[in-house]
Amino acid sequence: KGIVEERAAMLGEYIMQGNRKKAAKKFGISKSTVHKDVSQRLRKVNPALYREVRQILETNKSERHIRGGMATKNKYLLKKQAQEREKLKNSEQNQ
C-alpha cells in the first residue's frame, strides 16, 4: 500500500516538472491510474503538492478545447495545401 502513495507523490513531482503527458509511460501505468493517483491518493499523501498539481490539471482542462480546435484547423489546412500541390503537379504534367 505504501508503494502506491510513494508513486502518487512521485507522479505529482513529475507533473510539476512539466511532464504531464509522459507520466503514464514513464511510470509504466495507465493514464487512468495516473489520474487516480494525482486526483485522489496524492490529496491524502501530500495536500500541498496536490493543490499545485490540481491547478496545473485544471488549467490544462480549461485549455484543451482550444488546442483541439487548433489541431483540427491545422489538419484541414495541411490537407488543403496537399490538394493544391497535387493540382499544381497534375497541371504541370499535362502541359
Secondary structure, 3 states (H helix, E strand, C coil): CHHHHHHHHHHHHHHHCCCCCCHHHHHCCCHHHHHHHHHHHHHHHCHHHHHHHHHHHHHHHHHHHHHHHHHHHHHHHHHHHHHHHHHHHHHHHHC
